[in-house]
């Protein structure tokens, strides 16, 4: 039986792609509420579960090796934030649903493709030790898949190219999880890599929360889904 930590992030992208192709959702408001929920859920999982466990693992590693300096995880978190800002220069913010324009596309936007795939690959690496994160990534990728597929369709990108883009994107997060379980190098530097991913998730999720409504204004519906995301993450 295939483990759900691999299948959930994969299926969320495929489901988002199918919904965008066959149902063509028109309501931007509902998508923005879903984005706000996913941002709050992902940020809460990161803060409540992933962050404390990574610090604990790092402190345990230092104690085993008789190190007494302060933890460097914070540095790796900041590296992750800066790295995500650099990625967004190439992806134009597609990781948090920030895609605009309807100019016709002749070929796959390769810079967008590679930056999104690298982002998704890195997101999958901590999942091997923090299985609950698979739910957060899946919920995060679902609306992104809908928005990206709709964007490419409106830009008249070839249907085969759209399918190729989305299917490769779907497999990146499970691939990151598999690599982190299989490669000794990644296992050895698990805490540092997780710190970088935490920085990426901090930046992505906080940006989603503040960009998911016009003018960055909070309303009751948005506040409700954010609180729901936090509560659900707490009980996982």
N, C-alpha and C positions, 0 to 999 in steps of 0.2 A: 504493500500500500504506500502511495506517495505521500510524504509528510506534508501537512498543511502549510508549513512555513515556506515551502517552495511554490505550492499551487495557488495560494491566496493572492500574492502580488501579481502572479502571472495572469490569473483569471480576471482580476480587477481591470487590467488594461484591455484584455480581449473583450470583456463585457462592455467597457466604455466605448471601445471601437465599434462594436456591433450596434449599440444603442445610437451612436452618432450617425452611422451609415443608414440604418433602416428606419429610425424614428425621427431623426433630425430635430432634436429638442430646440425649441425657440426661446424658452424662458431663461433669460440671463439672470434674473433674480434668483430662481431656484438653484442654478449652478453656483452662484456666488454664495448662497447660504450653505450649499454642500461643501464648497471650498472653505468657508469659515469654520464649519464643523470639523472638517479634516485637519485644518490648521491647528485648531484648539486641541483636538484629540492627539495629534502627533506631538505637539509641544508638551502636552501633559504627560504623555508616555515617556518622553525624553527627560523631563525634569523629575518626575516621580519615580521612575524605574531605572532607565538607562544610566543617567548621570550618577546617582548614588552608587550603583553597582560597579561602574567603571572606576570611580574614586576608591571604592573599597578594594577592588582587585589590584589597583596600582599601589595602594598602601601596603597590602599584603605582600606584594612582590618586593617592595622596598624593605620590609621587615625581614623577609627571607634572605635578602642579600646584604643586610646590615647597613642599608642606606638611611641616612638621617636628614637628608635635604628635603625641602618642601616639594610636594608633588608638582610635576610638570604638565599634568593633564590640562590645566588651564591654558597653557601655551598652545597645545594642540587644538583645543577648542577654538582659540582665536585664529589659528592657521586655517581651520575648517571654514570659519566665517569669511575670511579673506579669499580663500580658494573658491567658495561659492559665488562671491561677488565677481571674481574673474570669469568663472564659468558662465555667469549670466550676461557677461559682455558678449559672449558668442551665442548663447541660447536666447537672448532677448527676454529673459524672464519666463520662458515657457514652463519651467518647473513649478511655478505657482499660478499658472493660467493666464499669464500676462502676454498674450499674443494679439497683435493688431495687424490691420492691413488686409487687402483683398487683391493685391497684385497677382497676376497669373504667374504660376511657377512652372518652369519647363522641366526642372530636375529636382531631386531631393536636396533640401538645404543642408549640405553636409556638415557645416560648422554646428548648426542646431542639432543635427543627428548625433554627432560624436559627443558634444557636451552633455546632452540629455542622457545618452547611454552611459557615460562615465559617472554622471550624477547617480543614476539608478544602480549601477554596479556597486558604488561605494555604500549606498544606502543598505544594500543587502548584506554587507559584511558583519555587522553586529548581530544580525538575526539569529545566527547559529548559537549564540550564547544568551540571547534575549528573545525567545520565541514570540512573546507578546507584541514585539515590534512589527512582526509581519502583518498584524491587523492594522496598525497605524499606517504602514507603507501602502497596504492595499487600499485603504480608504483615501489616502492621499493621491494615489495614482488614478483612481477611478474617474473623478471629475477632470483631471488633467488629460486623460485619454479622450474623453468626450470633446473637450475644448480643442485639443490638437487635431483630432480627426475632422472636426467641423471646420477648423481653420484651413486645413489642407484641401478639403473638399471645396470650400468657397474660393480658394486660390486656384482651382481647376488642376491640381496636381493629379497625375495619372493614378488611377485606382490601384494598380499593382504596386506602384511606388509607395502609396499610403499604407497598403497592407504590409509591405516589407518593413517600412519605418516602424509601424506600431508593433509588429510581431517581434522584431529584434529588441525594441524598447521593453516589451513585456518580459523577455527572457533575461534581461540584464540583472534585475534584482535577485532572482533565484541563482543565477550564475555567480553573483557576488557572495551569496551564502555558501554555495558549494566550494568556491575557491578558499574562503576563510576556514572551512572545515578541513580542507585537503592539503593546503600548502603550509609546511612547517614555518616558513618565513612569516606568513601572515598570523599564524598562531602565536609566534614569539612576540610580535609587536601588536598584539590584539588591543591592549589598553590605549596605545598611541593612535592606532587607526580608528578606534571607537571615539576617541576624543575629537578627531578631525570630523567624523560623521556627526557627532553631537553638534559641533559648530555649524555644519551644513544644515542640519535639521532645525537648529535655533533660528538661523537666518530665514530659511524657507517658510517655516510655520508662522513666525512672527510677521513676515511680509504678507503671507496669505491673509492673516487676520485683519491687517490694516488696509489691505487692498481690495477686500471682497465687497466693498460698498462704495458708491460714488461719493467723492469728496471726503473719504475716510471718516464718514459719520456713522456712529453706532445707532441702530434702531432696535426695537424690542425683538423682532424676529432674529436678527443677527446675534443679539445678546443671549437669546434663548438657546440657539444652536451651539454657541460657544460654551455656555455653562453645561449643556448636555454632553458636549465632547469632553470636557474636564471631568465630569462625574463618571462617565463611562470608562475613561482611562484610569481613574482611581480604583475602580472595582475589578479591573483586569489583573 
